[in-house]
Amino acid sequence: LAFVSSYRSVRVPIVVRHGAFFFGWRSTWAASPRIRSSAPWMPSTEQQNDSTYHLSVSSMSDTKDLEPTDDGLPRVANNAPLITKSAAAKQRPMSTKKSGGLCRNKMFMTILCVGVLIVVAIALLAAFPQFDRANERDNDKDDGPVRRTRSPTLSPMPTSAPTTGVPTSAPTASGVNAPTTVSSGFRAVDVYGQLYVDGTDVKSRELGVTVQLAGMSLFWSNNDYGAEQYYSTETVKELVRSWNVSMIRAAMGVEEAGGYIDEPEDNEDRVRTVVEACIDEGIYVIIDFHSHEAEAYESEALEFFGDMVDDYGDYPNVIYEIYNEPIDADWDVVKDYAETVIDTIRANPNDDDALILVGTPFYSQDVDIASEDPITIDDNVAYVLHFYAGTHGSALRNKTTTALDNGVAIFVSEFGTVDADGDGDVDVDSTQVWINYLDNRLISYANWAVNDKDEGASILFPDTPASGWSFSDYTLSGRTIKSILEDTAQRNAERLDAILTDAPTATLVVPSLSPSPSPTSIVVAPTLEVAERVSPTANFSVDPSE
């Protein structure tokens, strides 16, 4: 600013001029190549008292160039020195070069300094997101459950991509759009059929064997939450055929803005799209009343589940999760609400005794408390456990073990690889400890969440379309979970192959997880009990550095 103002003869505040002196630019002012009548240059006291000093503005042209003479002093039109030698000696020495060159050097230095500052600022801004937070978490040391505050934030909706899969014709059925595609993944419902609870196990009514489902939970269905595009047929196909899921959870937001209370038709339509796509693909679907205080919306829950049972109750694909995560409600409050909703579902003639999941107190972590006073009006009920690997460890697993010891079935309808707020670093080690725990007990699980929100729990990077995904679209959480799901699908297929008899009653088509798909057929029997559970031998090969 000091240079420009002196060069262009623009009047500037004295603070700027002092700043120029501070940065060593005093000579810029003293050696300006051109002085105009409006220049803010003032003589010193010694110059004003010097009889040989004179500066006549009226005798100076606006464009008069002042060239230094042999004595180094600039002169005005009458060739009189602008300042005397005695006064000049008291001032800072000036370069003997022409003032124009001096100004150009100062201009170069100014531009250079500003440029360096800009480059440094850009480098810092570019490097800042890459700083990794130190992970000093001890997976097996808990201070108890942590209250979650995972309220979703808004994010822009990416553009949908073309669908995948090869459609084929299929017979029509009443009540829902008939399946229209043949999946290259494992059509779990075609093999297991209706599910039921037997003690601590969830079993197949068709085969009598314990069933472990593994899949994904969609993000909140709410309007303007940014995940609406993933409530689509294309996304369901992508998850079945590329991610080997055997179930998908449709998390219908309730009381939050844009949820079922505010926009019932929009949210219900999204759920219906997912349910019908899952039926088409032959996998299970969890219809989740995704609320933190469902007891306050009991009438809405009764209406919603009444509609769902009317249209989908006779399909074995459907699982009802009637309460996502109670926060402040005690178990007796949750239990009263659950029994009311269960009665309504069972009273509907279309209900085929579908599996019902009930959330447990404190963000579905107090499964041990629920197990001490279980629901007795219906036998086909499992209790919901939620965990986040970055926060929850052995303490919550101990509570789960207590619930199993008390004789109830556990179903993990939501878990995360990160912290309990849905964000933070992916804790690969703790995630694998949890998966081993669930696999050893054949407990079903769904990962949170199918979304491109910029947070740790999302499996997709921002702006990823509804389908047509590639490896570069997956976050570290996404890559971790995809590897787990593929491994679980392969292991469960091998488990069935190992424990079932030679009596041919059905054919199970197991998708190959190799690059070239070539399904393998194995024989299953309808009523064989699982005599021994196989310990998992996880082929877990995710590099955390990715």
C-alpha positions as CSV (number, residue, x, y, z in Angstrom):
1,L,0.0,0.0,0.0
2,A,2.9,2.4,0.8
3,F,4.5,1.7,-2.5
4,V,1.4,2.1,-4.6
5,S,0.3,5.3,-2.8
6,S,3.7,6.9,-3.3
7,Y,4.0,5.8,-6.9
8,R,0.4,6.9,-7.8
9,S,0.5,10.0,-5.6
10,V,-2.6,8.8,-3.7
11,R,-3.2,10.3,-0.3
12,V,-2.9,7.6,2.4
13,P,-3.2,7.6,6.2
14,I,-0.1,8.3,8.2
15,V,-0.4,4.9,9.7
16,V,0.4,3.3,6.3
17,R,3.3,5.6,5.9
18,H,4.7,4.7,9.3
19,G,4.1,1.0,8.3
20,A,6.3,1.6,5.2
21,F,9.1,3.0,7.5
22,F,8.7,0.0,9.8
23,F,9.2,-2.4,6.9
24,G,12.3,-0.5,5.7
25,W,10.5,1.2,2.8
26,R,11.3,4.8,3.9
27,S,13.4,5.2,0.8
28,T,10.4,4.4,-1.3
29,W,8.8,7.6,0.0
30,A,11.9,9.7,-0.2
31,A,12.9,8.5,-3.7
32,S,9.5,8.5,-5.4
33,P,10.2,9.1,-9.1
34,R,7.3,11.5,-9.4
35,I,5.8,14.1,-7.2
36,R,2.3,15.5,-7.8
37,S,0.7,18.5,-6.3
38,S,-1.4,16.3,-4.0
39,A,1.5,14.2,-2.7
40,P,1.4,13.9,1.1
41,W,5.1,14.8,1.4
42,M,6.0,17.3,4.1
43,P,9.4,18.9,4.8
44,S,11.1,18.4,8.1
45,T,11.6,21.2,10.6
46,E,15.3,21.6,9.6
47,Q,14.2,21.9,6.0
48,Q,11.6,24.5,6.8
49,N,14.2,26.6,8.7
50,D,16.9,26.2,6.0
51,S,17.1,29.4,3.9
52,T,18.3,27.4,0.9
53,Y,15.3,25.1,1.0
54,H,12.3,25.9,-1.1
55,L,9.5,23.9,-2.5
56,S,7.1,25.8,-4.6
57,V,4.1,23.6,-5.5
58,S,2.8,26.2,-7.8
59,S,6.0,26.1,-9.8
60,M,5.8,22.3,-10.2
61,S,4.0,20.4,-12.9
62,D,1.9,17.4,-12.0
63,T,4.0,15.4,-14.4
64,K,7.4,17.0,-13.6
65,D,10.1,14.3,-13.3
66,L,12.7,15.1,-10.6
67,E,16.1,13.8,-11.6
68,P,18.9,13.6,-9.1
69,T,22.0,15.7,-9.9
70,D,25.6,15.1,-9.1
71,D,25.1,16.1,-5.5
72,G,22.4,13.4,-5.2
73,L,19.5,15.9,-4.5
74,P,16.4,16.1,-6.6
75,R,15.6,19.5,-8.0
76,V,12.5,21.3,-8.9
77,A,11.8,23.4,-12.0
78,N,14.2,26.2,-11.2
79,N,17.0,23.7,-10.5
80,A,17.0,24.5,-6.8
81,P,17.5,21.4,-4.6
82,L,14.4,20.0,-3.1
83,I,16.3,19.6,0.2
84,T,19.7,21.0,1.3
85,K,22.7,18.8,1.8
86,S,22.6,19.6,5.5
87,A,19.1,18.4,5.8
88,A,19.7,15.4,3.6
89,A,22.6,14.3,5.7
90,K,20.3,14.0,8.7
91,Q,18.0,11.7,6.7
92,R,18.5,8.1,5.8
93,P,21.1,7.7,3.0
94,M,19.6,7.1,-0.4
95,S,20.8,4.9,-3.1
96,T,22.8,6.5,-5.9
97,K,20.7,4.6,-8.4
98,K,17.8,6.2,-10.1
99,S,14.7,6.3,-7.9
100,G,12.7,4.4,-10.5
101,G,15.0,1.4,-10.1
102,L,14.8,1.6,-6.4
103,C,11.0,1.6,-6.5
104,R,11.0,-1.4,-8.9
105,N,13.2,-3.3,-6.4
106,K,10.9,-2.5,-3.6
107,M,7.9,-3.5,-5.7
108,F,9.6,-6.8,-6.5
109,M,10.3,-7.5,-2.9
110,T,6.8,-6.6,-1.9
111,I,5.3,-8.9,-4.5
112,L,7.7,-11.7,-3.5
113,C,6.8,-11.4,0.2
114,V,3.1,-11.4,-0.6
115,G,3.5,-14.3,-2.9
116,V,5.4,-16.3,-0.3
117,L,2.7,-15.6,2.3
118,I,0.0,-16.7,-0.1
119,V,1.8,-20.0,-1.0
120,V,2.3,-20.8,2.7
121,A,-1.3,-20.1,3.5
122,I,-2.5,-22.3,0.7
123,A,-0.2,-25.1,1.8
124,L,-1.4,-24.9,5.4
125,L,-5.1,-25.0,4.3
126,A,-4.4,-28.0,2.0
127,A,-2.5,-29.9,4.6
128,F,-4.9,-29.2,7.6
129,P,-7.5,-31.9,6.7
130,Q,-4.7,-34.5,6.4
131,F,-3.7,-34.2,10.1
132,D,-4.6,-37.5,11.7
133,R,-5.9,-37.4,15.2
134,A,-3.9,-39.6,17.5
135,N,-5.8,-42.7,18.5
136,E,-5.0,-43.6,22.0
137,R,-8.2,-45.6,22.6
138,D,-8.1,-48.8,24.6
139,N,-10.7,-51.1,23.1
140,D,-11.1,-53.2,26.2
141,K,-11.3,-50.4,28.7
142,D,-14.7,-48.7,29.0
143,D,-16.1,-46.2,31.4
144,G,-19.6,-47.6,30.5
145,P,-21.9,-46.7,27.7
146,V,-21.6,-43.3,26.2
147,R,-24.7,-41.2,25.4
148,R,-24.8,-40.5,21.7
149,T,-25.8,-37.3,20.1
150,R,-25.8,-38.5,16.5
151,S,-28.3,-36.0,15.1
152,P,-27.9,-35.9,11.3
153,T,-26.9,-32.7,9.5
154,L,-27.9,-31.6,6.1
155,S,-25.8,-32.5,3.0
156,P,-26.4,-32.0,-0.7
157,M,-28.0,-34.9,-2.6
158,P,-25.8,-36.4,-5.4
159,T,-27.3,-37.3,-8.7
160,S,-28.6,-40.8,-9.1
161,A,-26.7,-43.3,-11.4
162,P,-28.1,-45.9,-13.8
163,T,-29.3,-49.1,-12.3
164,T,-27.4,-52.3,-12.3
165,G,-28.4,-55.9,-12.8
166,V,-30.1,-57.9,-15.5
167,P,-33.9,-57.8,-15.2
168,T,-36.0,-60.9,-16.1
169,S,-39.7,-61.6,-16.1
170,A,-41.4,-63.1,-13.0
171,P,-44.9,-64.0,-12.0
172,T,-46.9,-61.3,-10.3
173,A,-48.1,-61.6,-6.7
174,S,-50.7,-59.7,-4.8
175,G,-49.9,-57.1,-2.2
176,V,-46.6,-56.0,-3.6
177,N,-44.7,-55.6,-6.8
178,A,-43.5,-59.1,-7.7
179,P,-39.8,-59.8,-8.0
180,T,-38.6,-58.6,-11.4
181,T,-34.9,-59.4,-11.2
182,V,-32.7,-62.4,-10.6
183,S,-29.9,-61.5,-8.1
184,S,-26.4,-62.7,-8.6
185,G,-26.1,-62.5,-4.7
186,F,-27.3,-64.9,-2.1
187,R,-31.2,-64.9,-2.0
188,A,-31.3,-65.6,1.8
189,V,-35.1,-65.6,2.0
190,D,-35.4,-68.3,-0.7
191,V,-33.3,-70.5,1.5
192,Y,-34.3,-69.7,5.1
193,G,-37.8,-68.5,4.7
194,Q,-39.6,-67.1,7.8
195,L,-37.5,-66.5,10.9
196,Y,-38.4,-67.3,14.4
197,V,-36.8,-67.0,17.9
198,D,-35.8,-70.2,19.7
199,G,-34.1,-69.3,23.0
200,T,-31.1,-67.1,22.2
201,D,-31.1,-68.0,18.5
202,V,-32.9,-66.7,15.5
203,K,-33.7,-69.7,13.3
204,S,-35.1,-70.6,9.9
205,R,-38.6,-72.1,9.9
206,E,-37.8,-73.9,6.6
207,L,-34.5,-75.5,7.8
208,G,-34.5,-75.3,11.6
209,V,-30.9,-74.0,11.6
210,T,-29.7,-70.9,13.3
211,V,-29.5,-68.0,10.9
212,Q,-27.0,-65.1,11.0
213,L,-27.9,-62.2,8.8
214,A,-25.3,-59.5,7.9
215,G,-26.1,-56.3,6.0
216,M,-26.4,-52.6,6.0
217,S,-28.5,-49.9,7.5
218,L,-29.6,-47.0,5.5
219,F,-29.3,-43.5,6.9
220,W,-32.2,-41.5,8.2
221,S,-35.1,-41.3,5.7
222,N,-36.0,-37.7,6.6
223,N,-36.5,-35.1,4.0
224,D,-33.4,-33.0,3.3
225,Y,-31.1,-35.2,5.4
226,G,-29.1,-35.9,2.2
227,A,-29.7,-39.7,2.1
228,E,-33.0,-39.8,0.2
229,Q,-31.4,-41.1,-3.0
230,Y,-30.2,-44.3,-1.3
231,Y,-33.8,-45.3,-0.6
232,S,-33.9,-46.7,-4.1
233,T,-34.1,-50.0,-6.0
234,E,-30.7,-49.3,-7.5
235,T,-29.0,-49.0,-4.1
236,V,-30.6,-52.2,-2.9
237,K,-29.4,-54.1,-6.0
238,E,-25.9,-52.6,-5.5
239,L,-25.7,-53.8,-1.9
240,V,-27.0,-57.3,-2.7
241,R,-24.9,-57.9,-5.8
242,S,-21.7,-56.1,-4.8
243,W,-21.7,-56.2,-1.0
244,N,-23.2,-59.7,-0.4
245,V,-25.8,-58.4,2.1
246,S,-28.6,-60.7,3.3
247,M,-30.6,-57.8,4.9
248,I,-31.1,-54.1,4.6
249,R,-32.5,-51.8,7.3
250,A,-34.8,-48.9,6.3
251,A,-34.3,-46.4,9.1
252,M,-37.5,-44.2,8.9
253,G,-36.9,-41.0,10.9
254,V,-39.9,-40.1,13.1
255,E,-39.9,-37.1,15.3
256,E,-36.9,-35.2,13.8
257,A,-37.5,-32.5,11.2
258,G,-38.6,-33.9,7.9
259,G,-39.4,-37.3,9.4
260,Y,-42.6,-39.3,9.5
261,I,-44.4,-36.9,11.9
262,D,-43.8,-33.9,9.5
263,E,-43.8,-35.7,6.2
264,P,-45.5,-39.1,6.5
265,E,-46.1,-39.8,2.9
266,D,-42.6,-39.0,1.7
267,N,-41.0,-41.2,4.4
268,E,-43.4,-44.0,4.0
269,D,-42.9,-44.0,0.3
270,R,-39.1,-44.3,0.7
271,V,-39.6,-47.3,3.1
272,R,-41.9,-49.0,0.6
273,T,-39.4,-48.6,-2.2
274,V,-36.7,-50.3,-0.1
275,V,-39.1,-53.1,1.1
276,E,-40.3,-54.0,-2.4
277,A,-36.7,-53.9,-3.7
278,C,-35.6,-56.3,-1.0
279,I,-38.4,-58.6,-1.7
280,D,-37.4,-58.5,-5.4
281,E,-33.8,-59.4,-4.5
282,G,-34.8,-62.2,-2.1
283,I,-33.2,-60.7,1.1
284,Y,-34.6,-59.6,4.5
285,V,-35.6,-56.1,5.2
286,I,-35.9,-54.4,8.6
287,I,-38.7,-51.8,8.8
288,D,-37.3,-49.5,11.5
289,F,-39.4,-47.0,13.4
290,H,-36.3,-44.9,13.9
291,S,-37.2,-42.9,17.0
292,H,-35.5,-42.0,20.3
293,E,-38.9,-41.6,22.1
294,A,-41.3,-43.8,20.3
295,E,-43.6,-44.1,23.3
296,A,-44.5,-40.4,22.7
297,Y,-45.7,-41.4,19.2
298,E,-47.5,-44.6,19.9
299,S,-50.6,-43.8,17.8
300,E,-48.4,-42.9,14.8
301,A,-46.5,-46.2,15.3
302,L,-49.7,-48.2,15.4
303,E,-50.9,-46.6,12.2
304,F,-47.5,-47.0,10.4
305,F,-47.0,-50.7,11.3
306,G,-50.7,-51.3,10.5
307,D,-50.1,-50.1,7.0
308,M,-46.9,-52.1,6.7
309,V,-48.5,-55.3,7.8
310,D,-51.5,-54.8,5.5
311,D,-49.2,-54.7,2.5
312,Y,-46.2,-56.8,3.4
313,G,-47.2,-58.9,6.4
314,D,-47.4,-62.2,4.4
315,Y,-43.9,-61.9,3.0
316,P,-41.2,-63.7,5.0
317,N,-38.7,-61.0,4.1
318,V,-40.1,-58.5,6.6
319,I,-38.7,-57.8,10.1
320,Y,-40.3,-55.1,12.2
321,E,-38.1,-53.0,14.4
322,I,-40.7,-51.1,16.5
323,Y,-38.3,-49.0,18.5
324,N,-34.9,-47.8,17.4
325,E,-33.1,-46.4,20.5
326,P,-34.9,-45.4,23.7
327,I,-32.9,-42.6,25.4
328,D,-34.5,-41.6,28.6
329,A,-37.3,-44.1,28.9
330,D,-37.0,-46.9,31.4
331,W,-37.5,-50.5,30.4
332,D,-41.0,-50.7,31.9
333,V,-42.1,-47.8,29.6
334,V,-40.5,-49.3,26.6
335,K,-42.0,-52.7,27.4
336,D,-45.5,-51.3,27.7
337,Y,-45.2,-49.5,24.3
338,A,-43.7,-52.6,22.7
339,E,-46.5,-54.9,23.9
340,T,-49.1,-52.5,22.5
341,V,-47.5,-52.4,19.1
342,I,-46.9,-56.2,19.1
343,D,-50.6,-56.8,19.9
344,T,-51.6,-54.6,16.9
345,I,-49.2,-56.4,14.5
346,R,-50.3,-59.8,15.6
347,A,-54.0,-58.9,15.4
348,N,-53.6,-58.2,11.7
349,P,-54.7,-61.2,9.6
350,N,-51.9,-60.5,7.1
351,D,-49.2,-61.0,9.7
352,D,-47.3,-64.2,9.3
353,D,-45.7,-64.1,12.7
354,A,-42.8,-62.0,11.5
355,L,-39.7,-61.5,13.7
356,I,-40.1,-58.3,15.9
357,L,-37.1,-56.3,17.2
358,V,-37.5,-54.2,20.4
359,G,-35.0,-51.5,21.3
360,T,-33.6,-51.4,24.8
361,P,-32.9,-48.5,27.2
362,F,-30.1,-46.1,26.8
363,Y,-29.5,-46.1,23.1
364,S,-30.2,-49.9,22.9
365,Q,-27.3,-50.8,25.1
366,D,-29.1,-52.0,28.3
367,V,-29.9,-55.4,26.9
368,D,-29.1,-57.0,30.2
369,I,-31.8,-54.9,32.0
370,A,-34.4,-55.9,29.3
371,S,-33.4,-59.6,29.7
372,E,-34.3,-59.5,33.4
373,D,-37.9,-58.7,32.6
374,P,-38.5,-60.0,29.0
375,I,-41.7,-59.6,26.9
376,T,-43.9,-62.6,27.5
377,I,-46.9,-61.9,25.3
378,D,-45.1,-63.1,22.2
379,D,-42.3,-65.5,21.6
380,N,-40.9,-64.2,18.3
381,V,-39.1,-61.2,19.8
382,A,-35.4,-60.3,19.8
383,Y,-33.8,-57.5,21.7
384,V,-31.8,-54.7,20.0
385,L,-28.2,-54.1,20.7
386,H,-26.3,-51.1,19.2
387,F,-22.6,-50.5,19.6
388,Y,-19.9,-48.3,18.1
389,A,-16.5,-49.9,18.0
390,G,-14.6,-46.6,18.7
391,T,-16.4,-46.1,22.0
392,H,-17.8,-49.5,23.2
393,G,-15.7,-52.4,24.2
394,S,-15.6,-55.2,26.7
395,A,-18.1,-53.6,29.2
396,L,-20.9,-53.6,26.6
397,R,-20.0,-57.1,25.5
398,N,-20.2,-58.2,29.1
399,K,-23.8,-56.8,29.3
400,T,-24.6,-58.6,26.1
401,T,-23.3,-61.9,27.4
402,T,-25.4,-61.4,30.5
403,A,-28.5,-61.0,28.4
404,L,-27.7,-64.2,26.4
405,D,-27.2,-66.0,29.7
406,N,-30.6,-64.8,30.7
407,G,-32.1,-66.6,27.7
408,V,-33.1,-63.8,25.3
409,A,-32.1,-63.4,21.6
410,I,-30.0,-60.4,20.6
411,F,-30.1,-58.7,17.2
412,V,-27.6,-55.9,16.3
413,S,-29.7,-53.7,14.0
414,E,-27.1,-51.0,14.0
415,F,-23.3,-50.8,14.7
416,G,-20.5,-48.5,13.7
417,T,-16.8,-48.7,13.1
418,V,-16.2,-45.3,14.6
419,D,-17.1,-43.4,17.7
420,A,-20.6,-43.3,19.2
421,D,-21.4,-39.9,17.7
422,G,-21.1,-41.5,14.2
423,D,-17.8,-39.7,13.5
424,G,-14.1,-40.1,14.3
425,D,-11.5,-42.5,13.1
426,V,-12.3,-46.0,12.0
427,D,-11.2,-48.4,14.8
428,V,-10.5,-51.5,12.7
429,D,-9.1,-53.6,15.6
430,S,-12.1,-53.0,17.9
431,T,-14.5,-53.6,15.0
432,Q,-12.9,-57.0,14.3
433,V,-13.1,-57.9,18.0
434,W,-16.9,-57.2,18.0
435,I,-17.4,-59.1,14.7
436,N,-15.6,-62.1,16.2
437,Y,-17.8,-61.9,19.2
438,L,-21.0,-61.8,17.1
439,D,-19.8,-64.5,14.7
440,N,-19.1,-66.9,17.5
441,R,-22.7,-66.5,18.8
442,L,-24.3,-66.3,15.3
443,I,-25.8,-62.9,16.1
444,S,-27.1,-60.9,13.1
445,Y,-25.8,-57.4,12.5
446,A,-26.3,-54.3,10.2
447,N,-23.7,-51.6,9.8
448,W,-24.5,-47.9,10.0
449,A,-24.7,-46.3,7.4
450,V,-25.3,-46.3,3.6
451,N,-24.7,-42.6,3.1
452,D,-22.2,-40.1,1.6
453,K,-22.3,-37.7,4.5
454,D,-18.9,-36.4,5.4
455,E,-18.5,-38.3,8.6
456,G,-16.6,-41.4,9.7
457,A,-19.6,-43.9,9.7
458,S,-20.5,-43.3,6.1
459,I,-19.5,-46.0,3.7
460,L,-19.4,-43.7,0.7
461,F,-17.5,-40.5,-0.1
462,P,-19.5,-37.3,-0.7
463,D,-21.3,-37.1,-4.1
464,T,-21.3,-40.9,-4.6
465,P,-24.4,-41.8,-6.7
466,A,-27.1,-44.4,-5.8
467,S,-25.4,-47.2,-7.6
468,G,-22.5,-48.1,-9.9
469,W,-20.0,-47.9,-7.1
470,S,-16.3,-48.6,-7.3
471,F,-13.5,-49.1,-4.8
472,S,-12.6,-45.4,-5.0
473,D,-16.1,-44.5,-3.8
474,Y,-15.7,-46.3,-0.5
475,T,-14.4,-44.7,2.7
476,L,-12.2,-46.6,5.1
477,S,-15.3,-47.6,7.0
478,G,-16.9,-48.8,3.7
479,R,-13.9,-50.8,2.7
480,T,-13.7,-52.4,6.2
481,I,-17.4,-53.3,6.2
482,K,-17.4,-54.6,2.7
483,S,-14.6,-57.0,3.5
484,I,-16.4,-58.2,6.6
485,L,-19.7,-58.8,4.8
486,E,-17.9,-60.8,2.0
487,D,-16.1,-62.8,4.6
488,T,-19.3,-63.4,6.6
489,A,-21.2,-64.6,3.5
490,Q,-18.5,-67.0,2.6
491,R,-18.1,-68.4,6.1
492,N,-21.8,-68.9,6.6
493,A,-22.0,-70.8,3.3
494,E,-19.2,-73.0,4.4
495,R,-20.8,-73.5,7.8
496,L,-24.0,-74.7,6.2
497,D,-22.1,-77.0,3.9
498,A,-20.3,-78.5,6.9
499,I,-23.2,-79.1,9.2
500,L,-26.1,-80.1,6.9
501,T,-26.9,-83.7,5.9
502,D,-26.9,-85.4,2.6
503,A,-30.7,-85.7,2.5
504,P,-31.5,-83.5,-0.5
505,T,-34.5,-81.4,0.1
506,A,-33.5,-78.0,-1.2
507,T,-30.7,-76.4,-3.2
508,L,-28.8,-73.5,-1.7
509,V,-27.0,-71.3,-4.3
510,V,-23.9,-69.8,-2.7
511,P,-22.3,-66.9,-4.6
512,S,-18.7,-67.1,-5.3
513,L,-16.7,-64.3,-3.8
514,S,-13.9,-64.7,-6.4
515,P,-13.5,-62.2,-9.2
516,S,-15.2,-64.6,-11.6
517,P,-18.7,-65.6,-10.2
518,S,-19.5,-69.2,-10.4
519,P,-22.2,-70.2,-7.9
520,T,-21.7,-73.5,-5.9
521,S,-24.7,-75.7,-5.1
522,I,-24.9,-77.5,-1.7
523,V,-27.6,-79.7,-0.3
524,V,-29.5,-78.7,2.8
525,A,-32.0,-80.5,5.1
526,P,-35.1,-79.0,6.6
527,T,-34.9,-79.8,10.3
528,L,-31.3,-80.4,11.2
529,E,-30.3,-78.5,14.4
530,V,-26.9,-76.9,14.6
531,A,-24.9,-79.3,16.8
532,E,-21.8,-77.2,17.0
533,R,-20.9,-73.6,16.1
534,V,-17.8,-73.1,14.1
535,S,-15.4,-70.5,15.3
536,P,-14.8,-67.8,12.7
537,T,-11.6,-67.8,10.7
538,A,-11.9,-64.3,9.4
539,N,-10.0,-63.4,6.3
540,F,-9.8,-59.8,7.3
541,S,-7.4,-58.0,5.0
542,V,-8.1,-54.3,5.3
543,D,-5.1,-52.0,5.5
544,P,-5.9,-49.2,8.0
545,S,-3.5,-46.9,6.1
546,E,-5.9,-46.9,3.2
